[in-house]
Amino acid sequence: MMSSTPEAAAAPTTSRGYTWKATLSGLAGNTLELYDFLLYGTAASLFFPTLFFPADSGFAATLASLATFAIGFFARPVGGLLIGRYGDRMGRKKALLFTLYLMGTCTIAIGLLPTYAQVGVLAPVLLVVVRLLQGIAMGGEWGGSMVLVAESVPPGRRGSSLPYPISVASCRSSSLPAP
């Protein structure tokens, strides 16, 4: 006699080694991206006001520089949506590699941007564009790495495994030396 209720699908099992690899990969990516934001915040308050903004008012230049720091945080939800959708369709590994490459490229680009003295108003515009892209990368990496960790641990441990990569990445990035 056939039952009218469908059989429950077996939960996928993951090896302990894969779980650690996924957790450490997520932790490494989050640490690097948080450290990048820490470095940018330091540079935004110390160096960028004189490099990327007019020297008419030191206060206004510092405020504008710190606003470019904030833009990266406002772009994070957009990155979570865009890159999260890409990760759902094409795979988490591809999405995470893309975010790491994008973040690295943006970091290098900030170091190579022309200053206000060289190109005028174009300098802060380029800085804002690069910061938006950095924020998108951070949002996509953060969400994607947490989903990767959640999918790699056994179902009964998902809730207890996610706080560790987040808190360890935050502690590690804040303990790394600032310039």
N, CA and C atoms as a LAMMPS dump frame, in Angstrom:
ITEM: TIMESTEP
0
ITEM: NUMBER OF ATOMS
537
ITEM: BOX BOUNDS ff ff ff
-5.0000000000000000e+02 5.0000000000000000e+02
-5.0000000000000000e+02 5.0000000000000000e+02
-5.0000000000000000e+02 5.0000000000000000e+02
ITEM: ATOMS id mol type element x y z
1 1 1 N 0.841 -1.172 0
2 1 2 C 0 0 0
3 1 3 C 0.892 1.243 0
4 2 1 N 0.546 2.192 -0.804
5 2 2 C 1.345 3.411 -0.922
6 2 3 C 0.855 4.446 0.078
7 3 1 N 1.794 5.167 0.631
8 3 2 C 1.471 6.227 1.575
9 3 3 C 1.179 7.51 0.805
10 4 1 N 0.275 8.314 1.323
11 4 2 C -0.048 9.568 0.65
12 4 3 C 0.91 10.695 1.035
13 5 1 N 1.733 10.473 2.045
14 5 2 C 2.692 11.508 2.426
15 5 3 C 4.039 11.212 1.791
16 6 1 N 4.662 12.223 1.212
17 6 2 C 5.966 11.991 0.582
18 6 3 C 7.034 11.728 1.638
19 7 1 N 8.026 10.945 1.251
20 7 2 C 9.143 10.677 2.153
21 7 3 C 9.983 11.935 2.317
22 8 1 N 10.457 12.137 3.509
23 8 2 C 11.321 13.295 3.761
24 8 3 C 12.666 13.059 3.094
25 9 1 N 13.145 14.07 2.421
26 9 2 C 14.452 13.966 1.775
27 9 3 C 15.529 13.973 2.85
28 10 1 N 16.53 13.16 2.649
29 10 2 C 17.633 13.11 3.607
30 10 3 C 18.414 14.416 3.551
31 11 1 N 18.78 14.908 4.711
32 11 2 C 19.567 16.144 4.769
33 11 3 C 20.946 15.882 4.191
34 12 1 N 21.445 16.784 3.363
35 12 2 C 22.776 16.572 2.804
36 12 3 C 23.817 16.59 3.922
37 13 1 N 24.763 15.695 3.802
38 13 2 C 25.821 15.649 4.803
39 13 3 C 27.069 16.304 4.24
40 14 1 N 27.781 16.96 5.09
41 14 2 C 29.032 17.591 4.682
42 14 3 C 30.135 17.06 5.571
43 15 1 N 31.298 16.946 5.017
44 15 2 C 32.425 16.445 5.801
45 15 3 C 32.9 17.522 6.768
46 16 1 N 33.515 17.075 7.82
47 16 2 C 34.03 18.009 8.818
48 16 3 C 35.11 18.912 8.214
49 17 1 N 35.933 18.346 7.31
50 17 2 C 36.978 19.133 6.657
51 17 3 C 36.399 20.245 5.798
52 18 1 N 35.305 19.943 5.072
53 18 2 C 34.673 20.965 4.239
54 18 3 C 34.075 22.059 5.11
55 19 1 N 33.482 21.664 6.228
56 19 2 C 32.897 22.652 7.132
57 19 3 C 33.964 23.624 7.624
58 20 1 N 35.115 23.107 8.037
59 20 2 C 36.198 23.975 8.499
60 20 3 C 36.739 24.836 7.374
61 21 1 N 36.869 24.247 6.197
62 21 2 C 37.384 25.004 5.049
63 21 3 C 36.445 26.161 4.706
64 22 1 N 35.147 25.889 4.677
65 22 2 C 34.174 26.944 4.373
66 22 3 C 34.179 28.015 5.457
67 23 1 N 34.256 27.586 6.713
68 23 2 C 34.261 28.55 7.812
69 23 3 C 35.508 29.421 7.775
70 24 1 N 36.665 28.801 7.569
71 24 2 C 37.91 29.574 7.522
72 24 3 C 37.97 30.481 6.298
73 25 1 N 37.417 30.031 5.175
74 25 2 C 37.378 30.881 3.977
75 25 3 C 36.507 32.105 4.218
76 26 1 N 35.338 31.883 4.809
77 26 2 C 34.468 33.009 5.136
78 26 3 C 35.115 33.952 6.126
79 27 1 N 35.796 33.387 7.106
80 27 2 C 36.487 34.189 8.11
81 27 3 C 37.602 35.019 7.486
82 28 1 N 38.388 34.405 6.607
83 28 2 C 39.494 35.127 5.96
84 28 3 C 38.969 36.262 5.087
85 29 1 N 37.947 35.988 4.3
86 29 2 C 37.381 37.031 3.442
87 29 3 C 36.811 38.178 4.247
88 30 1 N 36.056 37.856 5.293
89 30 2 C 35.48 38.908 6.131
90 30 3 C 36.56 39.718 6.83
91 31 1 N 37.606 39.055 7.307
92 31 2 C 38.692 39.765 7.986
93 31 3 C 39.381 40.74 7.042
94 32 1 N 39.695 40.274 5.829
95 32 2 C 40.365 41.147 4.863
96 32 3 C 39.499 42.34 4.488
97 33 1 N 38.219 42.101 4.283
98 33 2 C 37.356 43.21 3.878
99 33 3 C 37.119 44.184 5.024
100 34 1 N 36.969 43.684 6.234
101 34 2 C 36.832 44.597 7.371
102 34 3 C 38.111 45.394 7.6
103 35 1 N 39.25 44.752 7.411
104 35 2 C 40.525 45.458 7.562
105 35 3 C 40.665 46.537 6.492
106 36 1 N 40.206 46.237 5.291
107 36 2 C 40.243 47.235 4.233
108 36 3 C 39.393 48.444 4.618
109 37 1 N 38.222 48.209 5.19
110 37 2 C 37.376 49.315 5.629
111 37 3 C 38.05 50.082 6.765
112 38 1 N 38.74 49.379 7.658
113 38 2 C 39.468 50.045 8.734
114 38 3 C 40.562 50.947 8.173
115 39 1 N 41.309 50.441 7.216
116 39 2 C 42.361 51.25 6.591
117 39 3 C 41.772 52.466 5.891
118 40 1 N 40.666 52.264 5.18
119 40 2 C 40.047 53.388 4.484
120 40 3 C 39.568 54.438 5.488
121 41 1 N 38.964 53.995 6.575
122 41 2 C 38.502 54.945 7.588
123 41 3 C 39.639 55.77 8.161
124 42 1 N 40.766 55.127 8.378
125 42 2 C 41.94 55.846 8.879
126 42 3 C 42.432 56.856 7.852
127 43 1 N 42.551 56.413 6.606
128 43 2 C 43.022 57.311 5.543
129 43 3 C 42.022 58.438 5.29
130 44 1 N 40.72 58.133 5.404
131 44 2 C 39.696 59.157 5.17
132 44 3 C 39.773 60.276 6.195
133 45 1 N 40.202 59.959 7.389
134 45 2 C 40.286 61.016 8.397
135 45 3 C 41.644 61.719 8.415
136 46 1 N 42.691 61.045 7.951
137 46 2 C 44.026 61.639 8.047
138 46 3 C 44.559 62.226 6.738
139 47 1 N 44.395 61.507 5.632
140 47 2 C 45.06 61.892 4.382
141 47 3 C 44.117 62.394 3.289
142 48 1 N 42.971 61.759 3.15
143 48 2 C 42.109 62.048 2.009
144 48 3 C 41.553 63.464 1.964
145 49 1 N 41.287 64.136 3.101
146 49 2 C 40.769 65.503 2.997
147 49 3 C 41.682 66.43 2.199
148 50 1 N 42.988 66.265 2.335
149 50 2 C 43.907 67.143 1.602
150 50 3 C 44.208 66.628 0.202
151 51 1 N 43.985 65.336 -0.041
152 51 2 C 44.294 64.766 -1.355
153 51 3 C 43.139 64.869 -2.349
154 52 1 N 41.912 64.659 -1.892
155 52 2 C 40.79 64.517 -2.816
156 52 3 C 39.767 65.645 -2.764
157 53 1 N 39.935 66.605 -1.879
158 53 2 C 38.928 67.65 -1.732
159 53 3 C 39.585 69.02 -1.707
160 54 1 N 38.832 70.075 -2.084
161 54 2 C 39.413 71.42 -2.099
162 54 3 C 39.846 71.843 -0.695
163 55 1 N 40.894 72.629 -0.642
164 55 2 C 41.475 73.041 0.64
165 55 3 C 40.83 74.305 1.201
166 56 1 N 39.689 74.725 0.665
167 56 2 C 39.03 75.942 1.147
168 56 3 C 38.713 75.857 2.637
169 57 1 N 38.169 74.741 3.047
170 57 2 C 37.806 74.548 4.446
171 57 3 C 38.257 73.155 4.877
172 58 1 N 39.12 73.107 5.862
173 58 2 C 39.597 71.822 6.36
174 58 3 C 38.474 70.973 6.935
175 59 1 N 37.534 71.634 7.634
176 59 2 C 36.405 70.919 8.217
177 59 3 C 35.529 70.31 7.131
178 60 1 N 35.215 71.098 6.105
179 60 2 C 34.367 70.6 5.013
180 60 3 C 35.049 69.46 4.261
181 61 1 N 36.354 69.572 4.064
182 61 2 C 37.089 68.511 3.37
183 61 3 C 37.091 67.227 4.193
184 62 1 N 37.281 67.351 5.501
185 62 2 C 37.252 66.165 6.364
186 62 3 C 35.863 65.552 6.382
187 63 1 N 34.847 66.388 6.458
188 63 2 C 33.47 65.898 6.45
189 63 3 C 33.153 65.184 5.139
190 64 1 N 33.559 65.75 4.019
191 64 2 C 33.335 65.114 2.718
192 64 3 C 34.105 63.8 2.617
193 65 1 N 35.304 63.775 3.14
194 65 2 C 36.109 62.56 3.116
195 65 3 C 35.455 61.454 3.941
196 66 1 N 34.953 61.797 5.109
197 66 2 C 34.277 60.804 5.941
198 66 3 C 32.939 60.384 5.333
199 67 1 N 32.317 61.266 4.554
200 67 2 C 31.09 60.884 3.848
201 67 3 C 31.383 59.807 2.806
202 68 1 N 32.549 59.881 2.168
203 68 2 C 32.9 58.814 1.221
204 68 3 C 33.116 57.499 1.961
205 69 1 N 33.559 57.563 3.2
206 69 2 C 33.674 56.355 4.023
207 69 3 C 32.287 55.77 4.276
208 70 1 N 31.327 56.624 4.592
209 70 2 C 29.962 56.171 4.87
210 70 3 C 29.289 55.581 3.637
211 71 1 N 29.611 56.094 2.468
212 71 2 C 29.001 55.6 1.231
213 71 3 C 29.227 54.101 1.073
214 72 1 N 30.392 53.626 1.472
215 72 2 C 30.673 52.195 1.388
216 72 3 C 29.7 51.369 2.209
217 73 1 N 29.287 51.885 3.345
218 73 2 C 28.336 51.161 4.186
219 73 3 C 26.931 51.197 3.596
220 74 1 N 26.558 52.308 2.969
221 74 2 C 25.239 52.389 2.359
222 74 3 C 25.116 51.488 1.137
223 75 1 N 26.228 51.186 0.492
224 75 2 C 26.204 50.321 -0.692
225 75 3 C 26.17 48.841 -0.334
226 76 1 N 26.442 48.491 0.904
227 76 2 C 26.486 47.084 1.295
228 76 3 C 25.18 46.335 1.045
229 77 1 N 24.009 46.874 1.387
230 77 2 C 22.779 46.124 1.103
231 77 3 C 22.576 45.87 -0.395
232 78 1 N 22.981 46.83 -1.212
233 78 2 C 22.88 46.642 -2.668
234 78 3 C 23.762 45.474 -3.092
235 79 1 N 24.967 45.403 -2.547
236 79 2 C 25.866 44.292 -2.849
237 79 3 C 25.302 42.969 -2.386
238 80 1 N 24.682 42.974 -1.214
239 80 2 C 24.056 41.753 -0.718
240 80 3 C 22.97 41.26 -1.655
241 81 1 N 22.175 42.193 -2.174
242 81 2 C 21.104 41.808 -3.101
243 81 3 C 21.653 41.338 -4.445
244 82 1 N 22.53 42.132 -5.034
245 82 2 C 23.037 41.804 -6.371
246 82 3 C 23.921 40.562 -6.375
247 83 1 N 24.903 40.547 -5.507
248 83 2 C 25.854 39.437 -5.51
249 83 3 C 25.239 38.207 -4.851
250 84 1 N 24.328 38.409 -3.91
251 84 2 C 23.616 37.275 -3.328
252 84 3 C 22.792 36.546 -4.374
253 85 1 N 22.127 37.299 -5.214
254 85 2 C 21.342 36.681 -6.299
255 85 3 C 22.265 35.949 -7.272
256 86 1 N 23.391 36.566 -7.604
257 86 2 C 24.372 35.92 -8.478
258 86 3 C 24.879 34.625 -7.832
259 87 1 N 25.165 34.663 -6.535
260 87 2 C 25.634 33.476 -5.827
261 87 3 C 24.598 32.37 -5.794
262 88 1 N 23.324 32.741 -5.673
263 88 2 C 22.259 31.738 -5.696
264 88 3 C 22.169 31.05 -7.048
265 89 1 N 22.396 31.788 -8.098
266 89 2 C 22.263 31.224 -9.454
267 89 3 C 23.532 30.546 -9.953
268 90 1 N 24.681 31.155 -9.707
269 90 2 C 25.925 30.674 -10.314
270 90 3 C 26.836 29.927 -9.337
271 91 1 N 26.559 30.025 -8.064
272 91 2 C 27.381 29.338 -7.073
273 91 3 C 28.063 30.312 -6.136
274 92 1 N 28.148 29.917 -4.885
275 92 2 C 28.73 30.785 -3.855
276 92 3 C 30.215 31.036 -4.097
277 93 1 N 30.925 30.001 -4.517
278 93 2 C 32.369 30.153 -4.703
279 93 3 C 32.673 31.219 -5.756
280 94 1 N 31.964 31.184 -6.879
281 94 2 C 32.174 32.191 -7.925
282 94 3 C 31.852 33.588 -7.402
283 95 1 N 30.756 33.692 -6.669
284 95 2 C 30.354 34.998 -6.143
285 95 3 C 31.382 35.526 -5.145
286 96 1 N 31.875 34.654 -4.272
287 96 2 C 32.848 35.099 -3.275
288 96 3 C 34.179 35.476 -3.91
289 97 1 N 34.608 34.72 -4.892
290 97 2 C 35.845 35.086 -5.593
291 97 3 C 35.685 36.423 -6.305
292 98 1 N 34.516 36.635 -6.91
293 98 2 C 34.251 37.912 -7.574
294 98 3 C 34.34 39.066 -6.577
295 99 1 N 33.748 38.896 -5.395
296 99 2 C 33.775 39.985 -4.412
297 99 3 C 35.192 40.265 -3.923
298 100 1 N 35.986 39.214 -3.738
299 100 2 C 37.368 39.437 -3.296
300 100 3 C 38.18 40.147 -4.371
301 101 1 N 37.982 39.76 -5.631
302 101 2 C 38.68 40.443 -6.728
303 101 3 C 38.222 41.899 -6.845
304 102 1 N 36.912 42.113 -6.717
305 102 2 C 36.384 43.473 -6.809
306 102 3 C 36.925 44.341 -5.676
307 103 1 N 36.941 43.815 -4.467
308 103 2 C 37.458 44.58 -3.33
309 103 3 C 38.939 44.89 -3.52
310 104 1 N 39.706 43.914 -3.946
311 104 2 C 41.137 44.135 -4.17
312 104 3 C 41.399 45.142 -5.267
313 105 1 N 40.638 45.044 -6.355
314 105 2 C 40.788 45.982 -7.464
315 105 3 C 40.447 47.402 -7.018
316 106 1 N 39.385 47.543 -6.243
317 106 2 C 39 48.87 -5.75
318 106 3 C 40.05 49.436 -4.799
319 107 1 N 40.625 48.588 -3.973
320 107 2 C 41.66 49.047 -3.047
321 107 3 C 42.87 49.57 -3.812
322 108 1 N 43.275 48.834 -4.828
323 108 2 C 44.397 49.282 -5.668
324 108 3 C 44.026 50.569 -6.4
325 109 1 N 42.789 50.637 -6.899
326 109 2 C 42.344 51.826 -7.63
327 109 3 C 42.387 53.067 -6.747
328 110 1 N 42.004 52.938 -5.479
329 110 2 C 42.051 54.093 -4.58
330 110 3 C 43.483 54.598 -4.444
331 111 1 N 44.424 53.682 -4.379
332 111 2 C 45.825 54.079 -4.284
333 111 3 C 46.346 54.746 -5.541
334 112 1 N 45.71 54.468 -6.677
335 112 2 C 46.163 55.023 -7.956
336 112 3 C 45.336 56.216 -8.437
337 113 1 N 44.295 56.59 -7.697
338 113 2 C 43.447 57.706 -8.128
339 113 3 C 44.234 59.011 -8.175
340 114 1 N 43.917 59.856 -9.154
341 114 2 C 44.546 61.182 -9.181
342 114 3 C 43.982 62.046 -8.052
343 115 1 N 44.749 63.017 -7.628
344 115 2 C 44.328 63.887 -6.528
345 115 3 C 43.52 65.072 -7.057
346 116 1 N 42.971 65.834 -6.125
347 116 2 C 42.21 67.029 -6.485
348 116 3 C 43.098 68.04 -7.2
349 117 1 N 44.339 68.143 -6.802
350 117 2 C 45.267 69.086 -7.442
351 117 3 C 45.544 68.699 -8.888
352 118 1 N 45.438 67.423 -9.212
353 118 2 C 45.727 66.955 -10.565
354 118 3 C 44.525 67.056 -11.502
355 119 1 N 43.335 66.646 -11.042
356 119 2 C 42.177 66.585 -11.947
357 119 3 C 40.951 67.328 -11.436
358 120 1 N 41.065 68.003 -10.314
359 120 2 C 39.949 68.8 -9.814
360 120 3 C 38.808 67.948 -9.278
361 121 1 N 37.594 68.33 -9.638
362 121 2 C 36.383 67.703 -9.108
363 121 3 C 36.266 66.231 -9.495
364 122 1 N 36.935 65.834 -10.551
365 122 2 C 36.89 64.427 -10.965
366 122 3 C 37.464 63.507 -9.881
367 123 1 N 38.41 63.973 -9.091
368 123 2 C 39.037 63.141 -8.051
369 123 3 C 38.021 62.645 -7.021
370 124 1 N 37.215 63.53 -6.397
371 124 2 C 36.238 63.005 -5.44
372 124 3 C 35.139 62.18 -6.103
373 125 1 N 34.798 62.5 -7.349
374 125 2 C 33.787 61.705 -8.06
375 125 3 C 34.291 60.275 -8.252
376 126 1 N 35.537 60.134 -8.689
377 126 2 C 36.118 58.802 -8.861
378 126 3 C 36.216 58.07 -7.522
379 127 1 N 36.549 58.796 -6.476
380 127 2 C 36.634 58.192 -5.151
381 127 3 C 35.276 57.654 -4.709
382 128 1 N 34.222 58.406 -4.954
383 128 2 C 32.873 57.96 -4.595
384 128 3 C 32.487 56.711 -5.387
385 129 1 N 32.785 56.687 -6.678
386 129 2 C 32.456 55.519 -7.508
387 129 3 C 33.185 54.279 -6.997
388 130 1 N 34.464 54.424 -6.708
389 130 2 C 35.24 53.277 -6.222
390 130 3 C 34.727 52.831 -4.855
391 131 1 N 34.355 53.774 -3.999
392 131 2 C 33.808 53.411 -2.684
393 131 3 C 32.469 52.705 -2.81
394 132 1 N 31.644 53.124 -3.762
395 132 2 C 30.383 52.409 -3.993
396 132 3 C 30.653 50.962 -4.388
397 133 1 N 31.611 50.765 -5.283
398 133 2 C 31.955 49.407 -5.706
399 133 3 C 32.535 48.597 -4.543
400 134 1 N 33.325 49.228 -3.7
401 134 2 C 33.857 48.537 -2.521
402 134 3 C 32.735 48.122 -1.579
403 135 1 N 31.779 48.994 -1.387
404 135 2 C 30.643 48.664 -0.528
405 135 3 C 29.819 47.524 -1.088
406 136 1 N 29.629 47.522 -2.403
407 136 2 C 28.907 46.424 -3.051
408 136 3 C 29.666 45.116 -2.847
409 137 1 N 30.982 45.157 -3.004
410 137 2 C 31.794 43.953 -2.793
411 137 3 C 31.682 43.469 -1.352
412 138 1 N 31.741 44.386 -0.411
413 138 2 C 31.663 43.999 1.001
414 138 3 C 30.304 43.393 1.33
415 139 1 N 29.236 43.992 0.831
416 139 2 C 27.901 43.456 1.087
417 139 3 C 27.709 42.074 0.492
418 140 1 N 28.214 41.877 -0.712
419 140 2 C 28.102 40.564 -1.347
420 140 3 C 28.948 39.518 -0.661
421 141 1 N 30.135 39.903 -0.231
422 141 2 C 31.022 38.937 0.419
423 141 3 C 30.503 38.562 1.793
424 142 1 N 30.057 39.529 2.536
425 142 2 C 29.606 39.266 3.901
426 142 3 C 28.422 38.306 3.905
427 143 1 N 27.397 38.629 3.138
428 143 2 C 26.223 37.759 3.093
429 143 3 C 26.533 36.402 2.494
430 144 1 N 27.287 36.391 1.402
431 144 2 C 27.621 35.134 0.741
432 144 3 C 28.452 34.215 1.608
433 145 1 N 29.398 34.774 2.341
434 145 2 C 30.238 33.924 3.194
435 145 3 C 29.434 33.355 4.357
436 146 1 N 28.505 34.132 4.884
437 146 2 C 27.682 33.616 5.976
438 146 3 C 26.752 32.5 5.488
439 147 1 N 26.21 32.647 4.29
440 147 2 C 25.37 31.587 3.727
441 147 3 C 26.211 30.347 3.457
442 148 1 N 27.42 30.529 2.945
443 148 2 C 28.315 29.395 2.693
444 148 3 C 28.612 28.645 3.989
445 149 1 N 28.896 29.365 5.055
446 149 2 C 29.15 28.724 6.345
447 149 3 C 27.893 28.008 6.826
448 150 1 N 26.742 28.662 6.728
449 150 2 C 25.494 28.052 7.187
450 150 3 C 25.165 26.782 6.407
451 151 1 N 25.441 26.785 5.115
452 151 2 C 25.145 25.607 4.302
453 151 3 C 26.137 24.477 4.53
454 152 1 N 27.303 24.777 5.069
455 152 2 C 28.329 23.743 5.213
456 152 3 C 28.285 23.029 6.562
457 153 1 N 27.592 23.581 7.536
458 153 2 C 27.523 22.934 8.849
459 153 3 C 26.271 22.067 8.925
460 154 1 N 26.272 21.08 9.822
461 154 2 C 25.075 20.249 9.983
462 154 3 C 23.876 21.109 10.387
463 155 1 N 22.675 20.731 9.947
464 155 2 C 21.491 21.557 10.218
465 155 3 C 21.272 21.885 11.692
466 156 1 N 21.624 21.01 12.588
467 156 2 C 21.413 21.266 14.008
468 156 3 C 22.385 22.261 14.611
469 157 1 N 23.437 22.628 13.886
470 157 2 C 24.457 23.527 14.429
471 157 3 C 24.518 24.864 13.703
472 158 1 N 23.607 25.122 12.814
473 158 2 C 23.678 26.352 12.007
474 158 3 C 23.575 27.61 12.85
475 159 1 N 22.665 27.631 13.765
476 159 2 C 22.493 28.821 14.589
477 159 3 C 23.678 29.11 15.483
478 160 1 N 24.338 28.061 15.943
479 160 2 C 25.464 28.265 16.853
480 160 3 C 26.788 28.459 16.125
481 161 1 N 26.828 28.202 14.825
482 161 2 C 28.101 28.317 14.103
483 161 3 C 28.312 29.691 13.468
484 162 1 N 27.257 30.413 13.192
485 162 2 C 27.393 31.686 12.477
486 162 3 C 27.988 32.832 13.293
487 163 1 N 27.78 32.909 14.585
488 163 2 C 28.384 34.04 15.308
489 163 3 C 29.908 34.038 15.303
490 164 1 N 30.524 32.869 15.201
491 164 2 C 31.983 32.802 15.297
492 164 3 C 32.699 33.513 14.156
493 165 1 N 32.366 33.239 12.888
494 165 2 C 33.085 33.97 11.827
495 165 3 C 32.879 35.481 11.903
496 166 1 N 31.688 35.906 12.286
497 166 2 C 31.41 37.339 12.354
498 166 3 C 32.235 37.992 13.464
499 167 1 N 32.181 37.424 14.663
500 167 2 C 32.884 38.056 15.775
501 167 3 C 34.394 37.918 15.661
502 168 1 N 34.871 36.773 15.174
503 168 2 C 36.321 36.615 15.031
504 168 3 C 36.85 37.556 13.955
505 169 1 N 36.128 37.694 12.829
506 169 2 C 36.574 38.607 11.769
507 169 3 C 36.611 40.042 12.281
508 170 1 N 35.614 40.43 13.044
509 170 2 C 35.597 41.791 13.589
510 170 3 C 36.758 42.019 14.545
511 171 1 N 37.008 41.061 15.417
512 171 2 C 38.118 41.202 16.375
513 171 3 C 39.467 41.191 15.672
514 172 1 N 39.626 40.309 14.687
515 172 2 C 40.916 40.223 13.995
516 172 3 C 41.19 41.486 13.193
517 173 1 N 40.18 41.996 12.496
518 173 2 C 40.431 43.18 11.674
519 173 3 C 40.714 44.402 12.534
520 174 1 N 40.08 44.487 13.687
521 174 2 C 40.33 45.65 14.536
522 174 3 C 41.642 45.531 15.301
523 175 1 N 42.197 44.324 15.383
524 175 2 C 43.47 44.172 16.087
525 175 3 C 44.671 44.262 15.152
526 176 1 N 44.434 44.286 13.838
527 176 2 C 45.536 44.437 12.895
528 176 3 C 46.036 45.875 12.942
529 177 1 N 47.298 46.081 12.663
530 177 2 C 47.846 47.441 12.789
531 177 3 C 47.293 48.389 11.729
532 178 1 N 46.98 49.571 12.152
533 178 2 C 46.559 50.626 11.228
534 178 3 C 47.813 51.338 10.726
535 179 1 N 47.711 51.989 9.566
536 179 2 C 48.891 52.662 9.012
537 179 3 C 49.37 53.809 9.875
